[in-house]
Amino acid sequence: MPRIDLDAIEQVNRTGYPPEHAGEVAGRWYRRLAPAAGLSHFGASHVVLKPGAWSSQRHWHDGEDELLVMLTGEAVLVEDGGRTVLRSGDVAAWPKGVANGHHLRNESEADCSFVVIGAGPNEGGGYSDIDMLFAADGRYVHKDGTPYDVPGRLM
């Protein structure tokens, strides 16, 4: 099996979130592993969170299972049931269709890193703490179905 050279994969901190929900993830840097390795049946990303950064808004997926493996540092997993500190070697998982909003927050003074893997069709999902859903076609909408106006994003 070929070794993936992380340095050869572009590290970005882009987000498609509407501007009013993007600030918390500004310190999230990621590399898309699956496309770089030619994988097509699941997604995988290597993620670095700078101190103070969030991995995402607190969310769940309707059609996608998610698995996360902490590599370095520590982060706080925030879910509907509370907060859990995750450290190097810890693993967390969320089954598709379970509306348990989750994300990681780096509340430490050092970077942390993890790999997240997702498998299943993009059937959309939601966000626990904000008025936003994500649709299967990639659009962000308010919970009443009204689309967000995201600059530069095709609808």
Contacts in CASP RR format, 6 or more apart in sequence:
PFRMAT RR
TARGET T0000
AUTHOR 0000-0000-0000
METHOD contacts of the structure
MODEL  1
MPRIDLDAIEQVNRTGYPPEHAGEVAGRWYRRLAPAAGLSHFGASHVVLK
PGAWSSQRHWHDGEDELLVMLTGEAVLVEDGGRTVLRSGDVAAWPKGVAN
GHHLRNESEADCSFVVIGAGPNEGGGYSDIDMLFAADGRYVHKDGTPYDV
PGRLM
2 37 0 8 1.000
4 33 0 8 1.000
4 36 0 8 1.000
4 37 0 8 1.000
6 31 0 8 1.000
6 46 0 8 1.000
8 36 0 8 1.000
9 31 0 8 1.000
9 32 0 8 1.000
9 33 0 8 1.000
9 36 0 8 1.000
9 46 0 8 1.000
10 31 0 8 1.000
11 29 0 8 1.000
11 30 0 8 1.000
11 31 0 8 1.000
11 48 0 8 1.000
12 29 0 8 1.000
12 30 0 8 1.000
12 31 0 8 1.000
13 25 0 8 1.000
13 26 0 8 1.000
13 27 0 8 1.000
13 28 0 8 1.000
13 29 0 8 1.000
13 30 0 8 1.000
15 22 0 8 1.000
15 25 0 8 1.000
15 28 0 8 1.000
16 22 0 8 1.000
16 140 0 8 1.000
16 150 0 8 1.000
16 153 0 8 1.000
17 25 0 8 1.000
17 57 0 8 1.000
17 140 0 8 1.000
17 150 0 8 1.000
18 132 0 8 1.000
18 140 0 8 1.000
18 148 0 8 1.000
18 149 0 8 1.000
18 150 0 8 1.000
19 150 0 8 1.000
19 151 0 8 1.000
21 57 0 8 1.000
21 130 0 8 1.000
21 132 0 8 1.000
24 53 0 8 1.000
24 54 0 8 1.000
24 57 0 8 1.000
25 53 0 8 1.000
25 54 0 8 1.000
25 55 0 8 1.000
25 56 0 8 1.000
25 57 0 8 1.000
26 53 0 8 1.000
27 49 0 8 1.000
27 50 0 8 1.000
27 52 0 8 1.000
27 53 0 8 1.000
28 47 0 8 1.000
28 48 0 8 1.000
28 49 0 8 1.000
28 50 0 8 1.000
28 53 0 8 1.000
28 54 0 8 1.000
28 55 0 8 1.000
28 56 0 8 1.000
29 47 0 8 1.000
29 48 0 8 1.000
29 49 0 8 1.000
29 50 0 8 1.000
30 45 0 8 1.000
30 46 0 8 1.000
30 47 0 8 1.000
30 48 0 8 1.000
31 45 0 8 1.000
31 46 0 8 1.000
32 43 0 8 1.000
32 44 0 8 1.000
32 45 0 8 1.000
33 39 0 8 1.000
33 43 0 8 1.000
33 44 0 8 1.000
33 45 0 8 1.000
33 46 0 8 1.000
33 115 0 8 1.000
34 40 0 8 1.000
34 42 0 8 1.000
34 43 0 8 1.000
34 44 0 8 1.000
34 45 0 8 1.000
37 44 0 8 1.000
41 119 0 8 1.000
42 117 0 8 1.000
42 118 0 8 1.000
42 119 0 8 1.000
42 120 0 8 1.000
43 117 0 8 1.000
43 118 0 8 1.000
43 119 0 8 1.000
44 115 0 8 1.000
44 116 0 8 1.000
44 117 0 8 1.000
44 118 0 8 1.000
45 115 0 8 1.000
45 116 0 8 1.000
46 113 0 8 1.000
46 114 0 8 1.000
46 115 0 8 1.000
47 55 0 8 1.000
47 113 0 8 1.000
47 114 0 8 1.000
47 115 0 8 1.000
47 116 0 8 1.000
48 111 0 8 1.000
48 112 0 8 1.000
48 113 0 8 1.000
49 55 0 8 1.000
49 75 0 8 1.000
49 104 0 8 1.000
49 105 0 8 1.000
49 106 0 8 1.000
49 111 0 8 1.000
49 112 0 8 1.000
49 113 0 8 1.000
50 106 0 8 1.000
50 111 0 8 1.000
51 106 0 8 1.000
51 107 0 8 1.000
51 108 0 8 1.000
51 109 0 8 1.000
51 110 0 8 1.000
51 111 0 8 1.000
52 105 0 8 1.000
52 106 0 8 1.000
52 107 0 8 1.000
53 105 0 8 1.000
53 106 0 8 1.000
54 103 0 8 1.000
54 104 0 8 1.000
54 105 0 8 1.000
54 106 0 8 1.000
55 75 0 8 1.000
55 103 0 8 1.000
55 104 0 8 1.000
55 105 0 8 1.000
55 114 0 8 1.000
55 116 0 8 1.000
56 103 0 8 1.000
57 103 0 8 1.000
57 127 0 8 1.000
57 129 0 8 1.000
57 130 0 8 1.000
57 132 0 8 1.000
58 78 0 8 1.000
58 79 0 8 1.000
58 101 0 8 1.000
58 102 0 8 1.000
58 103 0 8 1.000
58 127 0 8 1.000
58 128 0 8 1.000
58 129 0 8 1.000
59 101 0 8 1.000
59 102 0 8 1.000
59 103 0 8 1.000
59 125 0 8 1.000
59 126 0 8 1.000
59 127 0 8 1.000
59 128 0 8 1.000
59 134 0 8 1.000
60 94 0 8 1.000
60 97 0 8 1.000
60 98 0 8 1.000
60 99 0 8 1.000
60 100 0 8 1.000
60 101 0 8 1.000
60 102 0 8 1.000
60 125 0 8 1.000
60 126 0 8 1.000
60 128 0 8 1.000
61 94 0 8 1.000
61 96 0 8 1.000
61 97 0 8 1.000
61 122 0 8 1.000
61 123 0 8 1.000
61 124 0 8 1.000
61 125 0 8 1.000
62 96 0 8 1.000
62 97 0 8 1.000
62 123 0 8 1.000
62 124 0 8 1.000
62 125 0 8 1.000
62 126 0 8 1.000
63 96 0 8 1.000
63 97 0 8 1.000
63 120 0 8 1.000
63 121 0 8 1.000
63 122 0 8 1.000
63 123 0 8 1.000
63 124 0 8 1.000
63 125 0 8 1.000
64 96 0 8 1.000
64 118 0 8 1.000
64 119 0 8 1.000
64 120 0 8 1.000
64 121 0 8 1.000
64 122 0 8 1.000
64 123 0 8 1.000
65 93 0 8 1.000
65 94 0 8 1.000
65 95 0 8 1.000
65 96 0 8 1.000
65 118 0 8 1.000
65 119 0 8 1.000
65 120 0 8 1.000
66 93 0 8 1.000
66 94 0 8 1.000
66 116 0 8 1.000
66 117 0 8 1.000
66 118 0 8 1.000
67 91 0 8 1.000
67 92 0 8 1.000
67 93 0 8 1.000
67 116 0 8 1.000
67 117 0 8 1.000
67 118 0 8 1.000
68 86 0 8 1.000
68 91 0 8 1.000
68 92 0 8 1.000
68 93 0 8 1.000
68 104 0 8 1.000
68 114 0 8 1.000
68 115 0 8 1.000
68 116 0 8 1.000
68 117 0 8 1.000
69 89 0 8 1.000
69 90 0 8 1.000
69 91 0 8 1.000
69 114 0 8 1.000
69 115 0 8 1.000
69 116 0 8 1.000
70 86 0 8 1.000
70 87 0 8 1.000
70 88 0 8 1.000
70 89 0 8 1.000
70 90 0 8 1.000
70 91 0 8 1.000
70 112 0 8 1.000
70 113 0 8 1.000
70 114 0 8 1.000
71 88 0 8 1.000
71 89 0 8 1.000
71 113 0 8 1.000
71 114 0 8 1.000
71 115 0 8 1.000
72 88 0 8 1.000
72 111 0 8 1.000
72 112 0 8 1.000
72 113 0 8 1.000
73 87 0 8 1.000
73 88 0 8 1.000
73 108 0 8 1.000
73 110 0 8 1.000
73 111 0 8 1.000
73 112 0 8 1.000
73 113 0 8 1.000
74 85 0 8 1.000
74 86 0 8 1.000
74 87 0 8 1.000
74 88 0 8 1.000
74 108 0 8 1.000
74 112 0 8 1.000
75 85 0 8 1.000
75 86 0 8 1.000
75 104 0 8 1.000
75 105 0 8 1.000
75 106 0 8 1.000
75 107 0 8 1.000
75 108 0 8 1.000
75 112 0 8 1.000
75 114 0 8 1.000
76 83 0 8 1.000
76 84 0 8 1.000
76 85 0 8 1.000
76 86 0 8 1.000
76 104 0 8 1.000
76 105 0 8 1.000
76 106 0 8 1.000
76 107 0 8 1.000
77 83 0 8 1.000
77 84 0 8 1.000
77 85 0 8 1.000
77 86 0 8 1.000
77 92 0 8 1.000
77 102 0 8 1.000
77 103 0 8 1.000
77 104 0 8 1.000
78 102 0 8 1.000
78 103 0 8 1.000
78 104 0 8 1.000
78 105 0 8 1.000
79 100 0 8 1.000
79 101 0 8 1.000
79 102 0 8 1.000
80 100 0 8 1.000
80 101 0 8 1.000
80 102 0 8 1.000
80 128 0 8 1.000
81 100 0 8 1.000
84 92 0 8 1.000
86 92 0 8 1.000
86 104 0 8 1.000
86 114 0 8 1.000
92 102 0 8 1.000
94 100 0 8 1.000
94 102 0 8 1.000
96 120 0 8 1.000
96 123 0 8 1.000
99 126 0 8 1.000
99 128 0 8 1.000
101 126 0 8 1.000
101 127 0 8 1.000
101 128 0 8 1.000
104 112 0 8 1.000
104 114 0 8 1.000
106 112 0 8 1.000
121 136 0 8 1.000
122 136 0 8 1.000
122 138 0 8 1.000
123 136 0 8 1.000
124 133 0 8 1.000
124 134 0 8 1.000
124 135 0 8 1.000
124 136 0 8 1.000
124 138 0 8 1.000
125 133 0 8 1.000
125 134 0 8 1.000
126 132 0 8 1.000
126 133 0 8 1.000
126 134 0 8 1.000
127 133 0 8 1.000
127 134 0 8 1.000
131 142 0 8 1.000
131 143 0 8 1.000
132 140 0 8 1.000
132 141 0 8 1.000
132 142 0 8 1.000
132 143 0 8 1.000
132 148 0 8 1.000
133 140 0 8 1.000
133 141 0 8 1.000
133 142 0 8 1.000
133 143 0 8 1.000
133 145 0 8 1.000
134 140 0 8 1.000
134 141 0 8 1.000
135 141 0 8 1.000
139 147 0 8 1.000
139 148 0 8 1.000
139 155 0 8 1.000
140 147 0 8 1.000
140 148 0 8 1.000
140 150 0 8 1.000
141 147 0 8 1.000
141 148 0 8 1.000
142 148 0 8 1.000
147 155 0 8 1.000
END
